[in-house]
Amino acid sequence: MAHIRQLARQNQTMLKKTGSYYLIHISVAAMVAYAVTGNLWASLTLSLLEPTVQAVAFFFHEKAWERAARRRAASAADAVPSLA
């Protein structure tokens, strides 16, 4: 449990961003699904399932981009010749 708390603290901004994205995605998905199906239960099911999977994927997508940025920064730092 402590590991989860530490992970949440370290990624607080990203988790908030992911949460807001999730809420917007659910709202849009529910409206689109209802417009297509005309069925409230089907639209709610679709609007909860797909955005939930997308929110998890988005979190890991952001983590991968952060990792790539750190690698680029490290490579750029290694490429700078030292004066020593």
N, C-alpha and C positions, 0 to 999 in steps of 0.2 A: 504494500500500500504506500509506503514511503517513496518508492520509486515512481509511482504514478503521480504523487503530489509534487515531487521534484520535476518531473517531466512537464506537468501542468504549469508550474511556476516559471520554468525556463521558456515555455512557449505560450505565455499568457496572451500576448498580442495576436499571435497567429491563431490561437484557439478562439479568440473573440471574433476575428475576421472570418474564420471558418463558420462560426455560429451564425453570424449575421448573413453570410452567404447562404447558409442552410435555410434560414427562415424565408429569405427572398425566393429561393429556389422552390420551396414547398408551396408558397403562395402562387407563383406563376404556374407551376406544374398542376396545381389543383384547378386553377381557372381554365387552363388549356384542356386538361383531361375532362372536365365537366362540359366544356364547349363541344368536345368531340363525342363523348359518350352520352351526355345527358343524364348520367347516372351518378348520384352523389356518392354512394359507397365505392363504386369503381374509381371515381376521381380521387377520393380520399386515400384509397389503397395505393393507387399509382403515385400520387403526390407524396406519400410518405416513403415508399420503397425506393424509388429511383434517386431522389435527392439525398437520402441517407447514404446510399452507396457513393454518390458523387461527393458528398462532404468528406467522407473518409479518404477518397482518392485525392481530393483537393488538398487536404492536409499533407499527405505524403508527397504530392506534387510540389508544394511550397518548400518542404524540407529538402527535396532533391535540388531545387533551384538555389536554395541557400548554400548547400554543400558545393554546388558547381561554382558559385560566386567566391566561396572561400578558397577553392582550388585555384581559380584564376588569379586571385589576389596573391596567393602563395607563390604561384609560378612567376607572376610579375615581380615580386620581391626578390626571388631567386635570380631573375634575369638582370637586375640592377647590379653593375659592378661595384665592388666595395673599394673605398679609397685607402684602406689599410694595407 
